[in-house]
C-alpha cells in the first residue's frame, strides 16, 4: 500500500514538473504576436513578413501584427527586437544584412547575430535585381554599365541604409561596373521604388519580391537578375551572366528570429507555424509569384538557421574587409 501511494505521488509530481515546463507553450499564444520588420512598409522584408505572417497567424490562432521599426540599415529594429521580452509575443524578420553584414559594418552594434537570438527559421530567399527608372537611357546591361561609368556621381542610387542588402549588393555591383554614384539612404526599398516610380531616383539593387510586379507592368526597368537562372516571376529579365556580368551573383535570405531566452517550446510552435506557412499552397503561390525562393527540407529548421547565421557573419566579415568598406 505505502509503495502504491509513493508511486502515485511520484507520477503526479513528474506530471506536474512536465506540465510546468510546458505551461508557456500550451497556452501560447493567448494574444496577438508582433513581428518587427526593420524597414519601411512595402519593401521586401515587409512583403515577406506579411505574407508568411498571415498564414502563421491562422495556425497559431492569433494574428501576427507587423511593426515597422526602420533605421540604420535594419539594425534599429533588430536592436529593439533583441531587447524585447523573450515571451514569444515579439519576434522579428531579420535578413542577410541585419544578421550577416551588420557586425562588420557597425562597430557599436548592440546585438550579436550569433548570440542574442533564438532562430525560428528561414522564410524566403530573394534574388537581387538591378532596376532603374523607366526612362533610363540604356537598353541593356552593357549600355547601362557604360552610362553609369561615364556619368559618375550625377546619378543617384537608392538603398535601405548602411548594411542593408540593397546597400551591400550595390557596393558589389558598383565596383564591378566601375560606377561611383551618389548613394542615397532610405528607410527601406519600398520608398526607394516609390521615388524611382516618380523619376526622382536612377537605380537600385533590390530584392525581387518588391520589384517584380512593377517590372512586369513596365513601370521600372530591370537590367539583370543576379542568379544562375532566370526567375519564373521575371522570365524576360536576363541573368547577370547573360547580361555580361557573370561575377555579380547575389541572393538574399530572410528569416524569423525571437529574442534570446524565448522558451524552446514557444520557438518550436513558431517554427511549426512557419513550416506550415511554407507548405501552404496559397502562401507558396504568393511568394513564388513575386519571385521568392521557398526554403525546403532541412533549411526549414531552427538549427539550420543557427548554423547558417554563424557562416554568414563570417562570410560578410571577409567580404567587407576585402572591400575596404569603412565601418560606422
Ligand atoms: N531588406 C531591404 C534591404 O535590405 C530593405 C527593405 O526591406 O525595405 O535592402
py3Dmol code that shows the C-alpha trace and the ligand (Angstrom):
import py3Dmol

protein = """\
ATOM      1  CA  UNK A   1       0.000   0.000   0.000  1.00  0.00           C
ATOM      2  CA  UNK A   2       2.645   2.523   1.023  1.00  0.00           C
ATOM      3  CA  UNK A   3       4.549   1.650  -2.124  1.00  0.00           C
ATOM      4  CA  UNK A   4       1.481   2.340  -4.234  1.00  0.00           C
ATOM      5  CA  UNK A   5       0.958   5.713  -2.523  1.00  0.00           C
ATOM      6  CA  UNK A   6       4.568   6.578  -3.164  1.00  0.00           C
ATOM      7  CA  UNK A   7       4.256   5.603  -6.823  1.00  0.00           C
ATOM      8  CA  UNK A   8       1.182   7.752  -7.275  1.00  0.00           C
ATOM      9  CA  UNK A   9       2.927  10.686  -5.686  1.00  0.00           C
ATOM     10  CA  UNK A  10       5.924  10.044  -7.876  1.00  0.00           C
ATOM     11  CA  UNK A  11       3.818  10.000 -11.004  1.00  0.00           C
ATOM     12  CA  UNK A  12       1.863  13.080 -10.034  1.00  0.00           C
ATOM     13  CA  UNK A  13       4.996  15.089  -9.303  1.00  0.00           C
ATOM     14  CA  UNK A  14       6.602  14.025 -12.590  1.00  0.00           C
ATOM     15  CA  UNK A  15       3.420  15.102 -14.377  1.00  0.00           C
ATOM     16  CA  UNK A  16       3.414  18.447 -12.555  1.00  0.00           C
ATOM     17  CA  UNK A  17       7.043  19.139 -13.444  1.00  0.00           C
ATOM     18  CA  UNK A  18       6.375  18.324 -17.101  1.00  0.00           C
ATOM     19  CA  UNK A  19       3.265  20.493 -17.103  1.00  0.00           C
ATOM     20  CA  UNK A  20       5.158  23.431 -15.600  1.00  0.00           C
ATOM     21  CA  UNK A  21       7.844  23.143 -18.271  1.00  0.00           C
ATOM     22  CA  UNK A  22       5.215  23.127 -20.970  1.00  0.00           C
ATOM     23  CA  UNK A  23       2.888  25.727 -19.493  1.00  0.00           C
ATOM     24  CA  UNK A  24       4.126  28.530 -21.725  1.00  0.00           C
ATOM     25  CA  UNK A  25       3.688  26.632 -24.987  1.00  0.00           C
ATOM     26  CA  UNK A  26       0.378  25.028 -24.048  1.00  0.00           C
ATOM     27  CA  UNK A  27      -1.353  28.348 -23.521  1.00  0.00           C
ATOM     28  CA  UNK A  28       0.695  30.155 -26.139  1.00  0.00           C
ATOM     29  CA  UNK A  29      -0.300  32.289 -27.890  1.00  0.00           C
ATOM     30  CA  UNK A  30      -3.154  33.870 -25.991  1.00  0.00           C
ATOM     31  CA  UNK A  31      -2.937  37.237 -27.742  1.00  0.00           C
ATOM     32  CA  UNK A  32      -1.542  38.699 -30.985  1.00  0.00           C
ATOM     33  CA  UNK A  33       2.161  38.422 -31.790  1.00  0.00           C
ATOM     34  CA  UNK A  34       4.201  41.380 -33.066  1.00  0.00           C
ATOM     35  CA  UNK A  35       6.766  40.839 -35.791  1.00  0.00           C
ATOM     36  CA  UNK A  36       9.241  43.692 -36.040  1.00  0.00           C
ATOM     37  CA  UNK A  37      10.118  44.495 -39.646  1.00  0.00           C
ATOM     38  CA  UNK A  38      13.284  46.604 -39.518  1.00  0.00           C
ATOM     39  CA  UNK A  39      12.456  48.539 -42.712  1.00  0.00           C
ATOM     40  CA  UNK A  40       9.637  50.704 -44.077  1.00  0.00           C
ATOM     41  CA  UNK A  41       6.378  49.169 -45.309  1.00  0.00           C
ATOM     42  CA  UNK A  42       6.261  47.958 -48.906  1.00  0.00           C
ATOM     43  CA  UNK A  43       9.861  46.717 -49.125  1.00  0.00           C
ATOM     44  CA  UNK A  44      10.911  43.082 -49.455  1.00  0.00           C
ATOM     45  CA  UNK A  45      11.309  42.359 -45.732  1.00  0.00           C
ATOM     46  CA  UNK A  46       7.854  43.793 -45.087  1.00  0.00           C
ATOM     47  CA  UNK A  47       6.275  41.919 -48.000  1.00  0.00           C
ATOM     48  CA  UNK A  48       7.659  38.561 -46.854  1.00  0.00           C
ATOM     49  CA  UNK A  49       6.751  39.146 -43.203  1.00  0.00           C
ATOM     50  CA  UNK A  50       3.157  39.976 -44.147  1.00  0.00           C
ATOM     51  CA  UNK A  51       2.676  37.008 -46.486  1.00  0.00           C
ATOM     52  CA  UNK A  52       4.217  34.426 -44.166  1.00  0.00           C
ATOM     53  CA  UNK A  53       2.812  36.041 -41.012  1.00  0.00           C
ATOM     54  CA  UNK A  54      -0.748  35.936 -42.305  1.00  0.00           C
ATOM     55  CA  UNK A  55      -0.667  32.159 -42.643  1.00  0.00           C
ATOM     56  CA  UNK A  56       1.293  31.605 -39.419  1.00  0.00           C
ATOM     57  CA  UNK A  57      -1.398  33.550 -37.598  1.00  0.00           C
ATOM     58  CA  UNK A  58      -4.026  31.078 -38.815  1.00  0.00           C
ATOM     59  CA  UNK A  59      -2.037  28.106 -37.489  1.00  0.00           C
ATOM     60  CA  UNK A  60      -1.334  29.823 -34.185  1.00  0.00           C
ATOM     61  CA  UNK A  61      -4.904  31.046 -33.746  1.00  0.00           C
ATOM     62  CA  UNK A  62      -3.653  34.586 -33.127  1.00  0.00           C
ATOM     63  CA  UNK A  63      -2.914  37.398 -35.521  1.00  0.00           C
ATOM     64  CA  UNK A  64       0.680  38.333 -36.354  1.00  0.00           C
ATOM     65  CA  UNK A  65       0.931  42.110 -36.474  1.00  0.00           C
ATOM     66  CA  UNK A  66       3.728  43.837 -38.392  1.00  0.00           C
ATOM     67  CA  UNK A  67       5.503  46.716 -36.667  1.00  0.00           C
ATOM     68  CA  UNK A  68       7.853  48.656 -38.971  1.00  0.00           C
ATOM     69  CA  UNK A  69      10.838  49.937 -36.981  1.00  0.00           C
ATOM     70  CA  UNK A  70      13.169  51.345 -39.621  1.00  0.00           C
ATOM     71  CA  UNK A  71      16.625  52.897 -39.359  1.00  0.00           C
ATOM     72  CA  UNK A  72      20.373  52.251 -39.668  1.00  0.00           C
ATOM     73  CA  UNK A  73      20.095  49.586 -42.357  1.00  0.00           C
ATOM     74  CA  UNK A  74      17.679  47.497 -40.294  1.00  0.00           C
ATOM     75  CA  UNK A  75      19.796  47.445 -37.140  1.00  0.00           C
ATOM     76  CA  UNK A  76      17.493  49.814 -35.188  1.00  0.00           C
ATOM     77  CA  UNK A  77      14.528  47.432 -35.405  1.00  0.00           C
ATOM     78  CA  UNK A  78      16.594  44.348 -34.702  1.00  0.00           C
ATOM     79  CA  UNK A  79      18.188  46.029 -31.670  1.00  0.00           C
ATOM     80  CA  UNK A  80      14.689  46.759 -30.370  1.00  0.00           C
ATOM     81  CA  UNK A  81      13.605  43.188 -31.058  1.00  0.00           C
ATOM     82  CA  UNK A  82      16.645  41.694 -29.364  1.00  0.00           C
ATOM     83  CA  UNK A  83      15.785  43.638 -26.197  1.00  0.00           C
ATOM     84  CA  UNK A  84      12.086  42.662 -26.141  1.00  0.00           C
ATOM     85  CA  UNK A  85      10.589  40.318 -23.542  1.00  0.00           C
ATOM     86  CA  UNK A  86      11.545  36.777 -24.627  1.00  0.00           C
ATOM     87  CA  UNK A  87       7.978  35.500 -24.310  1.00  0.00           C
ATOM     88  CA  UNK A  88       7.144  34.727 -27.936  1.00  0.00           C
ATOM     89  CA  UNK A  89       4.988  37.837 -28.358  1.00  0.00           C
ATOM     90  CA  UNK A  90       7.703  39.869 -30.068  1.00  0.00           C
ATOM     91  CA  UNK A  91       9.657  38.287 -32.886  1.00  0.00           C
ATOM     92  CA  UNK A  92      11.471  39.858 -35.850  1.00  0.00           C
ATOM     93  CA  UNK A  93      12.218  39.395 -39.528  1.00  0.00           C
ATOM     94  CA  UNK A  94      15.971  39.595 -39.955  1.00  0.00           C
ATOM     95  CA  UNK A  95      17.966  39.095 -43.126  1.00  0.00           C
ATOM     96  CA  UNK A  96      21.357  38.832 -44.777  1.00  0.00           C
ATOM     97  CA  UNK A  97      22.083  42.420 -43.755  1.00  0.00           C
ATOM     98  CA  UNK A  98      20.929  42.578 -40.135  1.00  0.00           C
ATOM     99  CA  UNK A  99      22.183  39.078 -39.285  1.00  0.00           C
ATOM    100  CA  UNK A 100      25.088  38.833 -41.737  1.00  0.00           C
ATOM    101  CA  UNK A 101      26.775  42.042 -42.845  1.00  0.00           C
ATOM    102  CA  UNK A 102      25.859  44.390 -39.960  1.00  0.00           C
ATOM    103  CA  UNK A 103      28.523  43.314 -37.410  1.00  0.00           C
ATOM    104  CA  UNK A 104      31.295  44.064 -39.912  1.00  0.00           C
ATOM    105  CA  UNK A 105      29.838  47.477 -40.718  1.00  0.00           C
ATOM    106  CA  UNK A 106      28.743  48.751 -37.313  1.00  0.00           C
ATOM    107  CA  UNK A 107      31.456  48.897 -34.656  1.00  0.00           C
ATOM    108  CA  UNK A 108      28.914  49.644 -31.936  1.00  0.00           C
ATOM    109  CA  UNK A 109      26.210  47.197 -32.945  1.00  0.00           C
ATOM    110  CA  UNK A 110      24.143  46.453 -29.828  1.00  0.00           C
ATOM    111  CA  UNK A 111      23.420  42.820 -30.686  1.00  0.00           C
ATOM    112  CA  UNK A 112      25.326  39.777 -31.799  1.00  0.00           C
ATOM    113  CA  UNK A 113      23.505  37.853 -34.545  1.00  0.00           C
ATOM    114  CA  UNK A 114      25.089  34.594 -33.389  1.00  0.00           C
ATOM    115  CA  UNK A 115      24.326  35.001 -29.673  1.00  0.00           C
ATOM    116  CA  UNK A 116      21.367  37.233 -28.928  1.00  0.00           C
ATOM    117  CA  UNK A 117      18.563  35.369 -30.722  1.00  0.00           C
ATOM    118  CA  UNK A 118      16.634  32.146 -30.856  1.00  0.00           C
ATOM    119  CA  UNK A 119      16.415  31.394 -34.579  1.00  0.00           C
ATOM    120  CA  UNK A 120      12.903  30.380 -35.696  1.00  0.00           C
ATOM    121  CA  UNK A 121      13.502  29.607 -39.359  1.00  0.00           C
ATOM    122  CA  UNK A 122      14.240  30.798 -42.852  1.00  0.00           C
ATOM    123  CA  UNK A 123      11.258  32.474 -44.549  1.00  0.00           C
ATOM    124  CA  UNK A 124      12.317  33.125 -48.162  1.00  0.00           C
ATOM    125  CA  UNK A 125      15.266  33.644 -50.454  1.00  0.00           C
ATOM    126  CA  UNK A 126      15.219  36.777 -52.608  1.00  0.00           C
ATOM    127  CA  UNK A 127      17.477  37.203 -55.646  1.00  0.00           C
ATOM    128  CA  UNK A 128      18.807  40.684 -56.353  1.00  0.00           C
ATOM    129  CA  UNK A 129      17.587  42.547 -59.422  1.00  0.00           C
ATOM    130  CA  UNK A 130      19.239  45.652 -60.916  1.00  0.00           C
ATOM    131  CA  UNK A 131      16.409  48.112 -61.503  1.00  0.00           C
ATOM    132  CA  UNK A 132      16.288  51.630 -62.899  1.00  0.00           C
ATOM    133  CA  UNK A 133      13.748  54.345 -63.599  1.00  0.00           C
ATOM    134  CA  UNK A 134      11.532  53.662 -66.583  1.00  0.00           C
ATOM    135  CA  UNK A 135      13.140  56.261 -68.868  1.00  0.00           C
ATOM    136  CA  UNK A 136      16.747  55.437 -68.036  1.00  0.00           C
ATOM    137  CA  UNK A 137      18.686  55.904 -71.287  1.00  0.00           C
ATOM    138  CA  UNK A 138      20.166  52.395 -71.652  1.00  0.00           C
ATOM    139  CA  UNK A 139      18.571  49.476 -73.435  1.00  0.00           C
ATOM    140  CA  UNK A 140      20.619  46.694 -71.840  1.00  0.00           C
ATOM    141  CA  UNK A 141      23.187  45.999 -69.125  1.00  0.00           C
ATOM    142  CA  UNK A 142      26.120  46.831 -71.382  1.00  0.00           C
ATOM    143  CA  UNK A 143      24.787  50.301 -72.134  1.00  0.00           C
ATOM    144  CA  UNK A 144      23.678  50.728 -68.525  1.00  0.00           C
ATOM    145  CA  UNK A 145      27.166  49.947 -67.169  1.00  0.00           C
ATOM    146  CA  UNK A 146      28.782  52.307 -69.695  1.00  0.00           C
ATOM    147  CA  UNK A 147      26.346  55.091 -68.801  1.00  0.00           C
ATOM    148  CA  UNK A 148      26.963  54.659 -65.066  1.00  0.00           C
ATOM    149  CA  UNK A 149      30.697  54.801 -65.572  1.00  0.00           C
ATOM    150  CA  UNK A 150      30.504  57.910 -67.744  1.00  0.00           C
ATOM    151  CA  UNK A 151      28.119  59.847 -65.509  1.00  0.00           C
ATOM    152  CA  UNK A 152      29.697  59.312 -62.070  1.00  0.00           C
ATOM    153  CA  UNK A 153      28.045  60.953 -59.089  1.00  0.00           C
ATOM    154  CA  UNK A 154      25.465  62.741 -61.238  1.00  0.00           C
ATOM    155  CA  UNK A 155      23.461  59.540 -60.841  1.00  0.00           C
ATOM    156  CA  UNK A 156      21.602  58.574 -57.674  1.00  0.00           C
ATOM    157  CA  UNK A 157      21.488  55.032 -56.356  1.00  0.00           C
ATOM    158  CA  UNK A 158      18.895  54.338 -53.652  1.00  0.00           C
ATOM    159  CA  UNK A 159      19.393  51.824 -50.867  1.00  0.00           C
ATOM    160  CA  UNK A 160      17.974  50.922 -47.453  1.00  0.00           C
ATOM    161  CA  UNK A 161      20.938  52.242 -45.459  1.00  0.00           C
ATOM    162  CA  UNK A 162      24.391  51.025 -44.425  1.00  0.00           C
ATOM    163  CA  UNK A 163      24.414  47.253 -44.037  1.00  0.00           C
ATOM    164  CA  UNK A 164      21.106  46.627 -45.778  1.00  0.00           C
ATOM    165  CA  UNK A 165      21.003  44.104 -48.617  1.00  0.00           C
ATOM    166  CA  UNK A 166      20.412  46.809 -51.225  1.00  0.00           C
ATOM    167  CA  UNK A 167      23.423  48.701 -49.838  1.00  0.00           C
ATOM    168  CA  UNK A 168      25.884  45.789 -49.852  1.00  0.00           C
ATOM    169  CA  UNK A 169      24.608  44.369 -53.166  1.00  0.00           C
ATOM    170  CA  UNK A 170      25.101  47.723 -54.870  1.00  0.00           C
ATOM    171  CA  UNK A 171      28.596  48.069 -53.380  1.00  0.00           C
ATOM    172  CA  UNK A 172      29.472  44.899 -55.283  1.00  0.00           C
ATOM    173  CA  UNK A 173      27.643  45.992 -58.414  1.00  0.00           C
ATOM    174  CA  UNK A 174      29.179  49.496 -58.451  1.00  0.00           C
ATOM    175  CA  UNK A 175      32.692  48.091 -58.031  1.00  0.00           C
ATOM    176  CA  UNK A 176      32.135  45.581 -60.835  1.00  0.00           C
ATOM    177  CA  UNK A 177      30.900  48.134 -63.356  1.00  0.00           C
ATOM    178  CA  UNK A 178      33.121  50.985 -62.138  1.00  0.00           C
ATOM    179  CA  UNK A 179      30.188  53.214 -61.104  1.00  0.00           C
ATOM    180  CA  UNK A 180      30.554  55.963 -58.490  1.00  0.00           C
ATOM    181  CA  UNK A 181      27.003  57.203 -57.948  1.00  0.00           C
ATOM    182  CA  UNK A 182      25.655  59.341 -55.125  1.00  0.00           C
ATOM    183  CA  UNK A 183      24.368  56.736 -52.701  1.00  0.00           C
ATOM    184  CA  UNK A 184      21.067  57.795 -51.135  1.00  0.00           C
ATOM    185  CA  UNK A 185      19.945  56.044 -47.934  1.00  0.00           C
ATOM    186  CA  UNK A 186      16.233  55.435 -47.321  1.00  0.00           C
ATOM    187  CA  UNK A 187      14.314  53.691 -44.539  1.00  0.00           C
ATOM    188  CA  UNK A 188      13.684  50.748 -46.849  1.00  0.00           C
ATOM    189  CA  UNK A 189      13.438  49.938 -50.518  1.00  0.00           C
ATOM    190  CA  UNK A 190       9.651  50.451 -50.530  1.00  0.00           C
ATOM    191  CA  UNK A 191      10.314  54.231 -50.536  1.00  0.00           C
ATOM    192  CA  UNK A 192      13.263  53.700 -52.932  1.00  0.00           C
ATOM    193  CA  UNK A 193      10.945  52.173 -55.527  1.00  0.00           C
ATOM    194  CA  UNK A 194       8.354  54.912 -54.933  1.00  0.00           C
ATOM    195  CA  UNK A 195      10.972  57.563 -55.740  1.00  0.00           C
ATOM    196  CA  UNK A 196      12.078  55.577 -58.782  1.00  0.00           C
ATOM    197  CA  UNK A 197       8.469  55.485 -59.994  1.00  0.00           C
ATOM    198  CA  UNK A 198       8.375  59.258 -59.544  1.00  0.00           C
ATOM    199  CA  UNK A 199      11.600  59.556 -61.595  1.00  0.00           C
ATOM    200  CA  UNK A 200      13.455  61.019 -58.613  1.00  0.00           C
ATOM    201  CA  UNK A 201      15.995  58.210 -58.391  1.00  0.00           C
ATOM    202  CA  UNK A 202      18.094  56.461 -61.042  1.00  0.00           C
ATOM    203  CA  UNK A 203      18.730  52.918 -59.920  1.00  0.00           C
ATOM    204  CA  UNK A 204      18.890  50.334 -57.131  1.00  0.00           C
ATOM    205  CA  UNK A 205      19.915  46.760 -56.369  1.00  0.00           C
ATOM    206  CA  UNK A 206      16.743  45.431 -54.786  1.00  0.00           C
ATOM    207  CA  UNK A 207      15.328  42.064 -53.757  1.00  0.00           C
ATOM    208  CA  UNK A 208      12.991  40.628 -56.360  1.00  0.00           C
ATOM    209  CA  UNK A 209       9.784  40.424 -54.296  1.00  0.00           C
ATOM    210  CA  UNK A 210       9.259  44.167 -54.080  1.00  0.00           C
ATOM    211  CA  UNK A 211      10.095  44.972 -57.708  1.00  0.00           C
ATOM    212  CA  UNK A 212       8.727  42.126 -59.816  1.00  0.00           C
ATOM    213  CA  UNK A 213       5.208  43.496 -60.270  1.00  0.00           C
ATOM    214  CA  UNK A 214       6.480  46.997 -61.167  1.00  0.00           C
ATOM    215  CA  UNK A 215       8.924  45.490 -63.677  1.00  0.00           C
ATOM    216  CA  UNK A 216       6.196  43.310 -65.184  1.00  0.00           C
ATOM    217  CA  UNK A 217       3.902  46.273 -65.622  1.00  0.00           C
ATOM    218  CA  UNK A 218       6.696  48.300 -67.236  1.00  0.00           C
ATOM    219  CA  UNK A 219       6.846  50.985 -64.543  1.00  0.00           C
ATOM    220  CA  UNK A 220      10.530  50.390 -63.893  1.00  0.00           C
ATOM    221  CA  UNK A 221      13.300  48.760 -65.927  1.00  0.00           C
ATOM    222  CA  UNK A 222      15.221  45.639 -64.886  1.00  0.00           C
ATOM    223  CA  UNK A 223      18.662  45.071 -66.413  1.00  0.00           C
ATOM    224  CA  UNK A 224      19.620  41.763 -64.795  1.00  0.00           C
ATOM    225  CA  UNK A 225      18.870  39.272 -62.065  1.00  0.00           C
ATOM    226  CA  UNK A 226      21.925  38.205 -60.062  1.00  0.00           C
ATOM    227  CA  UNK A 227      21.284  34.446 -60.192  1.00  0.00           C
ATOM    228  CA  UNK A 228      22.408  31.457 -62.284  1.00  0.00           C
ATOM    229  CA  UNK A 229      18.992  31.012 -63.856  1.00  0.00           C
ATOM    230  CA  UNK A 230      16.174  33.358 -64.784  1.00  0.00           C
ATOM    231  CA  UNK A 231      13.290  33.748 -62.341  1.00  0.00           C
ATOM    232  CA  UNK A 232       9.882  32.407 -63.397  1.00  0.00           C
ATOM    233  CA  UNK A 233       8.498  35.650 -61.937  1.00  0.00           C
ATOM    234  CA  UNK A 234      10.566  37.733 -64.395  1.00  0.00           C
ATOM    235  CA  UNK A 235      11.168  35.436 -67.374  1.00  0.00           C
ATOM    236  CA  UNK A 236      12.248  38.289 -69.662  1.00  0.00           C
ATOM    237  CA  UNK A 237      14.959  39.623 -67.377  1.00  0.00           C
ATOM    238  CA  UNK A 238      18.394  38.209 -68.262  1.00  0.00           C
ATOM    239  CA  UNK A 239      20.674  36.671 -65.670  1.00  0.00           C
ATOM    240  CA  UNK A 240      23.808  38.617 -64.798  1.00  0.00           C
ATOM    241  CA  UNK A 241      25.787  36.065 -66.814  1.00  0.00           C
ATOM    242  CA  UNK A 242      23.588  36.563 -69.871  1.00  0.00           C
ATOM    243  CA  UNK A 243      23.865  40.315 -69.359  1.00  0.00           C
ATOM    244  CA  UNK A 244      27.680  40.160 -69.376  1.00  0.00           C
ATOM    245  CA  UNK A 245      28.313  40.498 -65.634  1.00  0.00           C
ATOM    246  CA  UNK A 246      28.819  36.874 -64.504  1.00  0.00           C
ATOM    247  CA  UNK A 247      30.674  37.822 -61.287  1.00  0.00           C
ATOM    248  CA  UNK A 248      27.568  39.556 -59.968  1.00  0.00           C
ATOM    249  CA  UNK A 249      25.643  36.841 -58.158  1.00  0.00           C
ATOM    250  CA  UNK A 250      23.686  37.824 -55.039  1.00  0.00           C
ATOM    251  CA  UNK A 251      20.619  36.351 -53.474  1.00  0.00           C
ATOM    252  CA  UNK A 252      19.439  37.486 -50.066  1.00  0.00           C
ATOM    253  CA  UNK A 253      17.770  35.465 -47.332  1.00  0.00           C
ATOM    254  CA  UNK A 254      15.098  36.499 -44.852  1.00  0.00           C
ATOM    255  CA  UNK A 255      14.436  34.721 -41.572  1.00  0.00           C
ATOM    256  CA  UNK A 256      12.443  34.939 -38.369  1.00  0.00           C
ATOM    257  CA  UNK A 257      14.179  35.289 -35.020  1.00  0.00           C
ATOM    258  CA  UNK A 258      12.984  35.532 -31.412  1.00  0.00           C
ATOM    259  CA  UNK A 259      14.898  37.293 -28.636  1.00  0.00           C
ATOM    260  CA  UNK A 260      17.369  35.126 -26.739  1.00  0.00           C
ATOM    261  CA  UNK A 261      15.738  33.280 -23.865  1.00  0.00           C
ATOM    262  CA  UNK A 262      12.406  32.693 -25.612  1.00  0.00           C
ATOM    263  CA  UNK A 263      11.305  29.244 -24.325  1.00  0.00           C
ATOM    264  CA  UNK A 264      12.248  26.354 -26.599  1.00  0.00           C
ATOM    265  CA  UNK A 265       8.690  25.060 -26.866  1.00  0.00           C
ATOM    266  CA  UNK A 266       7.443  28.504 -27.900  1.00  0.00           C
ATOM    267  CA  UNK A 267      10.141  28.699 -30.585  1.00  0.00           C
ATOM    268  CA  UNK A 268       9.116  25.199 -31.713  1.00  0.00           C
ATOM    269  CA  UNK A 269       5.488  26.363 -32.080  1.00  0.00           C
ATOM    270  CA  UNK A 270       6.602  29.348 -34.136  1.00  0.00           C
ATOM    271  CA  UNK A 271       8.822  27.160 -36.327  1.00  0.00           C
ATOM    272  CA  UNK A 272       5.938  24.724 -36.830  1.00  0.00           C
ATOM    273  CA  UNK A 273       3.665  27.594 -37.924  1.00  0.00           C
ATOM    274  CA  UNK A 274       6.364  28.891 -40.279  1.00  0.00           C
ATOM    275  CA  UNK A 275       6.909  25.452 -41.820  1.00  0.00           C
ATOM    276  CA  UNK A 276       3.133  25.092 -42.294  1.00  0.00           C
ATOM    277  CA  UNK A 277       3.027  28.500 -43.998  1.00  0.00           C
ATOM    278  CA  UNK A 278       5.826  27.451 -46.361  1.00  0.00           C
ATOM    279  CA  UNK A 279       3.862  24.310 -47.252  1.00  0.00           C
ATOM    280  CA  UNK A 280       0.554  26.088 -47.715  1.00  0.00           C
ATOM    281  CA  UNK A 281      -0.469  26.297 -51.390  1.00  0.00           C
ATOM    282  CA  UNK A 282      -1.813  29.845 -51.229  1.00  0.00           C
ATOM    283  CA  UNK A 283       1.186  31.213 -49.328  1.00  0.00           C
ATOM    284  CA  UNK A 284       3.623  29.443 -51.660  1.00  0.00           C
ATOM    285  CA  UNK A 285       1.882  30.881 -54.688  1.00  0.00           C
ATOM    286  CA  UNK A 286       2.054  34.420 -53.323  1.00  0.00           C
ATOM    287  CA  UNK A 287       5.776  34.091 -52.601  1.00  0.00           C
ATOM    288  CA  UNK A 288       6.589  32.354 -55.888  1.00  0.00           C
ATOM    289  CA  UNK A 289       4.569  34.817 -57.986  1.00  0.00           C
ATOM    290  CA  UNK A 290       6.742  37.609 -56.594  1.00  0.00           C
ATOM    291  CA  UNK A 291       9.951  35.660 -57.293  1.00  0.00           C
ATOM    292  CA  UNK A 292      10.640  34.435 -53.740  1.00  0.00           C
ATOM    293  CA  UNK A 293      12.596  31.220 -53.275  1.00  0.00           C
ATOM    294  CA  UNK A 294      10.977  28.915 -50.721  1.00  0.00           C
ATOM    295  CA  UNK A 295      13.251  27.016 -48.306  1.00  0.00           C
ATOM    296  CA  UNK A 296      12.745  23.270 -48.390  1.00  0.00           C
ATOM    297  CA  UNK A 297      13.786  20.274 -46.238  1.00  0.00           C
ATOM    298  CA  UNK A 298      16.405  20.833 -43.594  1.00  0.00           C
ATOM    299  CA  UNK A 299      16.720  24.529 -44.459  1.00  0.00           C
ATOM    300  CA  UNK A 300      13.430  24.967 -42.618  1.00  0.00           C
ATOM    301  CA  UNK A 301      14.755  24.008 -39.196  1.00  0.00           C
ATOM    302  CA  UNK A 302      15.779  26.446 -36.475  1.00  0.00           C
ATOM    303  CA  UNK A 303      19.072  24.554 -36.016  1.00  0.00           C
ATOM    304  CA  UNK A 304      19.952  25.009 -39.674  1.00  0.00           C
ATOM    305  CA  UNK A 305      19.374  28.744 -39.369  1.00  0.00           C
ATOM    306  CA  UNK A 306      21.508  28.951 -36.217  1.00  0.00           C
ATOM    307  CA  UNK A 307      24.499  27.419 -38.055  1.00  0.00           C
ATOM    308  CA  UNK A 308      23.814  29.451 -41.200  1.00  0.00           C
ATOM    309  CA  UNK A 309      23.973  32.777 -39.312  1.00  0.00           C
ATOM    310  CA  UNK A 310      27.428  31.829 -37.991  1.00  0.00           C
ATOM    311  CA  UNK A 311      28.710  31.198 -41.529  1.00  0.00           C
ATOM    312  CA  UNK A 312      27.047  34.354 -42.880  1.00  0.00           C
ATOM    313  CA  UNK A 313      28.592  36.671 -40.258  1.00  0.00           C
ATOM    314  CA  UNK A 314      31.987  35.179 -41.066  1.00  0.00           C
ATOM    315  CA  UNK A 315      31.460  35.403 -44.824  1.00  0.00           C
ATOM    316  CA  UNK A 316      30.418  39.068 -44.669  1.00  0.00           C
ATOM    317  CA  UNK A 317      33.257  39.956 -42.365  1.00  0.00           C
ATOM    318  CA  UNK A 318      35.669  38.728 -45.057  1.00  0.00           C
ATOM    319  CA  UNK A 319      33.800  40.404 -47.926  1.00  0.00           C
ATOM    320  CA  UNK A 320      33.672  43.763 -46.134  1.00  0.00           C
ATOM    321  CA  UNK A 321      37.321  43.649 -45.038  1.00  0.00           C
ATOM    322  CA  UNK A 322      38.357  42.757 -48.580  1.00  0.00           C
ATOM    323  CA  UNK A 323      36.277  45.620 -49.986  1.00  0.00           C
ATOM    324  CA  UNK A 324      37.809  48.087 -47.515  1.00  0.00           C
ATOM    325  CA  UNK A 325      34.371  49.439 -46.575  1.00  0.00           C
ATOM    326  CA  UNK A 326      34.684  51.796 -43.610  1.00  0.00           C
ATOM    327  CA  UNK A 327      32.810  50.724 -40.501  1.00  0.00           C
ATOM    328  CA  UNK A 328      30.433  53.164 -38.856  1.00  0.00           C
TER     329      UNK A 328
END
"""
ligand_1 = """\
9
LIG
N 15.512 44.478 -46.887
C 15.764 45.547 -47.815
C 17.244 45.788 -47.900
O 17.981 45.305 -47.086
C 15.044 46.789 -47.486
C 13.582 46.627 -47.248
O 13.120 45.545 -46.899
O 12.871 47.613 -47.405
O 17.664 46.469 -48.797
"""
view = py3Dmol.view(width=600, height=400)
view.addModel(protein, "pdb")
view.setStyle({"model": 0}, {"cartoon": {"style": "trace"}})
view.addModel(ligand_1, "xyz")
view.setStyle({"model": 1}, {"stick": {}})
view.zoomTo()
view.show()
